[in-house]
Amino acid sequence: MRLSLQLKASVCAVTLVASLGLSAHAQGKHSNNISVVASTVPANGDVNPYGIARVPRSTGSLIKGNILISNFNNSANLQGTGTTIVQIAPDGTSSLFAQIDGNSLPGPCPGGLGLTTALAVLSKGWVIVGSLPTTDGTSATAQAGCLLVLDHDGNVVETFYGSLINGPWDMAAWDGGSSADLFVTNVLNGTVAAGGRVVHSGNVVRLTLSIVNGAMPSLESITVIGSGFPARTDPAALVIGPTGLGLDANADTLYVADSLNNRVAAIPLPLYRVSSAGIGATVSQGGSLNDPLGLTVAPGGNILTVNGNNGLLVETTPDGQQIKATLLDSSGNPPGAGALFGLIDVPGVGIYYVDDATNTLNLFH
């Protein structure tokens, strides 16, 4: 996100048609209502909510159906310095799930803490969150970071780090109970050294975890399954590169929000790949896509993305037809710029999303 603003009292929605003919599915899926569920700002003042994940099962401090939110900025609004994860219930009740101390981690996390959009909750109660840290909120001090593994009470128990973890930006997870696969975008491969120039080194990695007999997750392997995505540093956004990830229902396809190319890409067979699919196949490009950041796959299979440049939610079919675009945030200059990152679609409820301009969890229903 670009810089967070003060909480606004109201949010409005305007629906824009991205194609001349909306399908019945698109017309009936959601009404044009947006409600603020809760503030995402914890007691320490962290702002700039990025990641969002729904709790699948109650265990420890985690309550089934609640939403976890990771914050990227501290109270001084410096990007790459946020240390908190908040838990928000559907009725708006909120609590602090974790406030992480970068000085007492159980393993390395190069550069420290700045919690990103990479956030997942597994059925065994493990929470994984990415860190892309800075010391002063600028890309010049950005470092590789890590993935942090937390237990169900918000305690960090291990870190995943190394050459294949370099600026973890977003995440999707395939949860098999006793095993799991994490799909993570990296955006710092050569970007800081390039000083704002575009480099084609963003990638997607798969981390395969073993989770047996109540033990904490064990990292079995890391595989690069996508590569060559454009990325660059940015004074307002810190870094722009491949961001949102989403799996279709059978995990046959991993969708990637290729932000700088204004497209949604597809990587086939993400669970089984042993080599990179490059930048993947183009599902949809241009049209209403304008710096797509957050991405999720709706229960019916359509791909939902939110734009970094204009606050639009775009719905795209798996065959690439953009069938609907809805304005979720109109703040800032230009309107909606930099406000939207993580989102999830909950059947029968609507789309939960974080709004960085208001520091809130919102529901579009």
C-alpha positions as CSV (number, residue, x, y, z in Angstrom):
1,M,0.0,0.0,0.0
2,R,0.8,3.5,-0.4
3,L,0.5,5.5,2.7
4,S,-2.4,4.8,5.1
5,L,-4.9,7.5,5.9
6,Q,-7.2,8.3,8.9
7,L,-10.3,6.1,9.4
8,K,-13.2,7.4,7.3
9,A,-16.7,7.3,8.6
10,S,-18.4,5.8,5.6
11,V,-17.6,3.8,2.5
12,C,-19.6,3.7,-0.7
13,A,-19.7,1.4,-3.6
14,V,-20.3,2.0,-7.3
15,T,-20.6,-0.8,-9.7
16,L,-19.0,-0.6,-13.1
17,V,-19.7,-3.0,-15.9
18,A,-16.5,-4.4,-17.4
19,S,-18.2,-6.0,-20.3
20,L,-21.5,-5.4,-22.1
21,G,-23.2,-8.6,-21.0
22,L,-23.1,-9.7,-17.4
23,S,-23.9,-13.3,-16.8
24,A,-26.7,-14.2,-14.4
25,H,-24.1,-15.6,-12.0
26,A,-22.3,-12.3,-12.0
27,Q,-25.5,-10.2,-11.6
28,G,-26.8,-12.3,-8.7
29,K,-23.6,-13.1,-6.8
30,H,-23.4,-10.0,-4.7
31,S,-25.5,-6.9,-4.0
32,N,-23.7,-3.5,-3.9
33,N,-23.4,-3.2,-0.2
34,I,-20.3,-2.6,1.8
35,S,-20.1,-2.6,5.6
36,V,-17.2,-1.9,7.9
37,V,-16.7,-4.9,10.1
38,A,-14.0,-3.5,12.4
39,S,-10.8,-1.4,12.7
40,T,-7.7,-3.4,12.1
41,V,-5.5,-1.1,14.3
42,P,-4.3,-2.8,17.5
43,A,-3.3,-1.1,20.7
44,N,0.3,-0.6,19.5
45,G,-1.0,1.5,16.6
46,D,0.2,-0.7,13.7
47,V,-1.6,0.3,10.4
48,N,-1.7,-0.8,6.8
49,P,-3.6,-4.1,6.9
50,Y,-2.3,-6.5,4.2
51,G,-2.9,-10.2,4.7
52,I,-6.2,-11.8,5.4
53,A,-7.0,-15.5,6.3
54,R,-10.1,-17.2,7.7
55,V,-9.7,-19.6,10.6
56,P,-10.9,-23.1,9.5
57,R,-11.1,-24.7,13.0
58,S,-11.2,-23.6,16.6
59,T,-8.0,-24.4,18.5
60,G,-6.2,-22.4,21.2
61,S,-6.8,-18.7,20.6
62,L,-8.1,-19.3,17.1
63,I,-11.9,-19.2,16.7
64,K,-13.4,-20.9,13.7
65,G,-14.8,-18.4,11.2
66,N,-12.9,-15.5,12.5
67,I,-10.6,-13.5,10.3
68,L,-6.9,-12.9,10.8
69,I,-5.3,-9.7,9.5
70,S,-1.6,-8.9,9.3
71,N,-0.3,-5.3,9.5
72,F,2.6,-4.1,7.3
73,N,3.3,-0.6,8.9
74,N,4.0,0.5,12.5
75,S,2.3,3.4,14.3
76,A,4.6,5.8,12.5
77,N,3.2,4.5,9.2
78,L,6.6,3.1,8.0
79,Q,6.2,0.3,5.5
80,G,7.9,-3.0,6.3
81,T,7.8,-2.5,10.1
82,G,4.5,-3.9,11.2
83,T,4.6,-6.7,13.8
84,T,1.0,-7.5,14.6
85,I,-1.8,-9.9,13.6
86,V,-5.3,-9.2,14.8
87,Q,-8.3,-11.6,15.0
88,I,-11.7,-10.2,14.1
89,A,-15.0,-12.0,14.5
90,P,-17.8,-11.6,12.0
91,D,-19.7,-9.4,14.5
92,G,-16.7,-7.0,14.6
93,T,-15.2,-8.1,17.9
94,S,-11.5,-7.9,17.6
95,S,-8.5,-9.0,19.6
96,L,-4.7,-9.2,19.3
97,F,-3.6,-12.6,18.1
98,A,0.1,-11.9,18.0
99,Q,2.5,-9.1,18.5
100,I,5.9,-10.4,17.4
101,D,9.2,-9.4,18.9
102,G,11.8,-9.3,16.2
103,N,14.6,-9.6,18.8
104,S,13.4,-13.0,20.2
105,L,12.6,-15.1,17.2
106,P,13.4,-18.8,17.3
107,G,15.3,-18.6,13.9
108,P,16.7,-16.2,11.4
109,C,14.5,-13.6,9.6
110,P,17.0,-11.4,7.7
111,G,16.2,-7.8,8.2
112,G,13.6,-8.2,10.9
113,L,9.8,-7.8,10.7
114,G,7.3,-6.2,8.3
115,L,4.3,-8.5,8.0
116,T,3.1,-8.9,4.5
117,T,0.0,-10.1,2.6
118,A,1.5,-13.7,2.8
119,L,-0.8,-15.1,5.5
120,A,-2.4,-18.6,6.0
121,V,-4.0,-20.6,8.7
122,L,-3.8,-24.4,8.6
123,S,-6.4,-26.8,10.0
124,K,-3.9,-28.0,12.7
125,G,-3.8,-24.4,14.1
126,W,-0.5,-23.3,12.6
127,V,-0.4,-19.7,11.3
128,I,2.2,-18.8,8.7
129,V,2.9,-15.1,7.8
130,G,5.5,-13.5,5.6
131,S,7.9,-10.7,6.5
132,L,9.5,-8.2,4.1
133,P,11.2,-5.8,6.5
134,T,12.7,-2.4,6.3
135,T,14.4,-0.2,8.9
136,D,12.9,3.1,7.8
137,G,9.9,2.4,5.5
138,T,11.9,2.7,2.3
139,S,12.9,0.1,-0.3
140,A,16.5,1.1,0.1
141,T,16.6,-0.8,3.4
142,A,14.4,-3.7,2.4
143,Q,15.8,-7.1,3.2
144,A,15.0,-10.7,2.4
145,G,12.8,-11.5,5.4
146,C,11.3,-14.9,6.1
147,L,8.2,-16.9,6.7
148,L,7.2,-17.0,10.4
149,V,5.4,-20.0,11.8
150,L,3.1,-19.3,14.8
151,D,1.3,-21.7,17.0
152,H,-2.5,-21.4,17.8
153,D,-1.8,-19.0,20.6
154,G,0.3,-16.5,18.5
155,N,3.8,-17.6,19.6
156,V,6.4,-17.8,16.9
157,V,7.9,-21.3,16.9
158,E,10.1,-21.4,13.8
159,T,11.1,-19.5,10.7
160,F,11.6,-20.5,7.0
161,Y,14.4,-18.4,5.4
162,G,17.1,-18.7,2.8
163,S,18.0,-17.9,-0.8
164,L,14.6,-19.0,-2.1
165,I,12.7,-16.8,0.4
166,N,13.4,-13.2,-0.7
167,G,10.7,-10.7,0.0
168,P,7.7,-13.0,0.5
169,W,4.8,-10.9,-0.6
170,D,1.6,-13.1,-0.8
171,M,0.6,-16.7,-0.2
172,A,-1.9,-19.4,-1.0
173,A,-2.1,-22.7,0.9
174,W,-3.2,-26.3,0.1
175,D,-3.9,-28.0,3.4
176,G,-3.8,-31.7,3.6
177,G,-3.9,-32.0,7.4
178,S,-0.7,-34.0,8.0
179,S,1.0,-32.1,5.1
180,A,0.6,-28.7,3.4
181,D,1.9,-26.8,0.5
182,L,2.5,-23.1,0.7
183,F,2.7,-21.1,-2.5
184,V,4.6,-17.8,-2.0
185,T,5.5,-14.9,-4.3
186,N,8.9,-13.3,-3.9
187,V,9.5,-9.7,-5.0
188,L,13.0,-8.8,-3.9
189,N,15.2,-10.8,-6.3
190,G,17.3,-8.0,-7.7
191,T,14.8,-5.2,-7.3
192,V,16.5,-3.1,-4.6
193,A,19.8,-3.1,-6.6
194,A,17.9,-2.0,-9.7
195,G,16.9,1.2,-8.1
196,G,13.4,1.5,-9.5
197,R,14.0,-0.2,-12.8
198,V,11.9,-3.2,-13.7
199,V,13.6,-6.5,-13.3
200,H,12.1,-9.8,-14.5
201,S,13.1,-11.8,-11.4
202,G,9.9,-12.1,-9.4
203,N,9.0,-15.7,-8.7
204,V,6.6,-18.2,-7.1
205,V,7.9,-20.9,-4.8
206,R,6.2,-24.0,-3.3
207,L,7.1,-25.0,0.2
208,T,6.1,-28.5,1.1
209,L,5.5,-29.1,4.8
210,S,5.1,-32.2,6.9
211,I,2.8,-31.9,9.9
212,V,2.6,-35.1,11.9
213,N,1.8,-36.3,15.5
214,G,1.2,-32.8,16.8
215,A,4.7,-31.6,15.9
216,M,5.3,-28.2,14.4
217,P,5.5,-28.0,10.6
218,S,8.7,-29.4,9.1
219,L,10.0,-28.0,5.8
220,E,10.5,-30.8,3.4
221,S,11.4,-28.9,0.2
222,I,11.2,-25.6,-1.7
223,T,10.6,-25.6,-5.4
224,V,10.5,-22.6,-7.9
225,I,7.3,-23.2,-9.9
226,G,7.0,-19.8,-11.6
227,S,9.7,-17.2,-12.5
228,G,10.5,-14.2,-14.7
229,F,7.7,-12.0,-13.4
230,P,8.4,-8.2,-13.6
231,A,9.1,-6.4,-10.3
232,R,10.4,-3.0,-9.2
233,T,10.8,-0.8,-6.2
234,D,8.4,2.1,-5.8
235,P,8.5,5.1,-3.4
236,A,4.8,4.8,-2.5
237,A,4.2,1.1,-2.7
238,L,7.7,-0.1,-1.5
239,V,7.8,-2.8,-4.2
240,I,5.5,-3.8,-7.0
241,G,5.6,-7.4,-8.4
242,P,3.7,-10.7,-8.5
243,T,1.3,-10.5,-5.6
244,G,-1.9,-12.4,-5.1
245,L,-2.2,-16.2,-5.4
246,G,-5.2,-18.4,-5.5
247,L,-5.8,-22.1,-6.1
248,D,-8.8,-23.5,-8.0
249,A,-10.9,-26.1,-6.1
250,N,-8.9,-29.1,-7.1
251,A,-5.5,-27.3,-6.9
252,D,-5.0,-28.0,-10.6
253,T,-4.2,-24.4,-11.3
254,L,-2.5,-21.6,-9.4
255,Y,-3.6,-18.1,-10.4
256,V,-1.1,-15.3,-10.0
257,A,-1.8,-11.5,-10.0
258,D,1.0,-10.3,-12.3
259,S,0.7,-6.7,-11.1
260,L,3.1,-4.8,-13.5
261,N,1.7,-6.6,-16.5
262,N,-2.0,-5.9,-15.5
263,R,-2.8,-9.6,-16.0
264,V,-3.9,-12.8,-14.3
265,A,-1.6,-15.7,-15.0
266,A,-2.1,-19.4,-14.5
267,I,0.5,-22.0,-13.5
268,P,-0.7,-25.6,-14.2
269,L,-0.3,-28.5,-11.8
270,P,1.2,-26.4,-9.0
271,L,1.3,-29.3,-6.5
272,Y,3.3,-31.5,-8.7
273,R,5.6,-29.3,-10.7
274,V,9.3,-30.0,-10.4
275,S,10.4,-27.0,-12.6
276,S,9.3,-23.5,-13.3
277,A,6.4,-22.7,-15.6
278,G,7.9,-19.3,-16.3
279,I,5.4,-16.4,-16.1
280,G,2.6,-18.9,-16.7
281,A,-0.2,-18.7,-19.3
282,T,-2.2,-15.5,-19.5
283,V,-5.8,-15.9,-18.4
284,S,-6.8,-12.2,-18.7
285,Q,-4.9,-9.0,-19.3
286,G,-5.8,-5.3,-19.5
287,G,-9.5,-4.3,-19.5
288,S,-10.5,-3.6,-15.9
289,L,-7.2,-5.0,-14.5
290,N,-5.0,-2.2,-13.3
291,D,-2.2,-3.3,-11.0
292,P,-4.0,-6.3,-9.6
293,L,-2.8,-7.1,-6.1
294,G,-4.9,-9.3,-3.9
295,L,-6.4,-12.4,-5.5
296,T,-8.7,-15.2,-4.4
297,V,-10.8,-17.8,-6.2
298,A,-14.5,-17.8,-5.5
299,P,-16.3,-21.0,-4.6
300,G,-17.8,-21.1,-8.1
301,G,-14.3,-20.9,-9.7
302,N,-14.2,-17.3,-10.8
303,I,-11.1,-15.3,-10.1
304,L,-11.5,-12.2,-7.9
305,T,-8.7,-9.6,-7.9
306,V,-8.4,-6.1,-6.4
307,N,-6.6,-3.3,-8.2
308,G,-3.8,-1.3,-6.7
309,N,-4.3,1.7,-9.0
310,N,-8.0,2.4,-8.8
311,G,-9.8,0.4,-6.0
312,L,-11.7,-1.9,-8.2
313,L,-12.7,-5.5,-7.5
314,V,-12.6,-7.4,-10.8
315,E,-14.3,-10.8,-11.4
316,T,-12.9,-12.9,-14.1
317,T,-13.9,-16.4,-15.4
318,P,-11.3,-19.1,-15.7
319,D,-11.5,-18.7,-19.5
320,G,-10.5,-15.0,-19.1
321,Q,-13.8,-13.1,-19.5
322,Q,-13.9,-10.1,-17.2
323,I,-17.6,-10.1,-16.2
324,K,-17.8,-7.5,-13.4
325,A,-15.9,-4.7,-11.8
326,T,-16.9,-3.0,-8.6
327,L,-15.5,0.1,-6.9
328,L,-14.6,-0.8,-3.3
329,D,-12.6,2.3,-2.4
330,S,-12.7,5.8,-3.9
331,S,-10.3,7.5,-1.5
332,G,-6.9,9.0,-2.4
333,N,-5.4,10.5,-5.5
334,P,-6.2,8.9,-7.9
335,P,-9.3,7.5,-6.3
336,G,-8.8,4.1,-4.8
337,A,-5.1,4.0,-5.4
338,G,-3.2,1.7,-3.0
339,A,-6.2,0.9,-0.8
340,L,-6.8,-2.8,-1.4
341,F,-4.7,-6.0,-0.8
342,G,-6.0,-9.2,0.8
343,L,-9.5,-10.6,0.2
344,I,-11.4,-13.8,0.8
345,D,-14.8,-14.9,-0.5
346,V,-17.0,-16.7,2.2
347,P,-20.0,-18.6,0.7
348,G,-23.3,-17.2,1.9
349,V,-21.6,-14.2,3.6
350,G,-19.7,-12.2,1.0
351,I,-16.2,-10.9,0.3
352,Y,-14.1,-9.8,3.3
353,Y,-11.3,-7.4,2.3
354,V,-8.8,-5.1,4.0
355,D,-9.0,-1.4,3.2
356,D,-5.6,0.2,3.8
357,A,-7.0,3.7,3.3
358,T,-9.3,3.3,6.3
359,N,-7.4,0.6,8.2
360,T,-10.5,-1.5,8.4
361,L,-11.8,-5.0,7.6
362,N,-14.8,-4.6,5.3
363,L,-17.5,-6.9,3.9
364,F,-18.9,-6.6,0.4
365,H,-22.2,-8.5,0.3
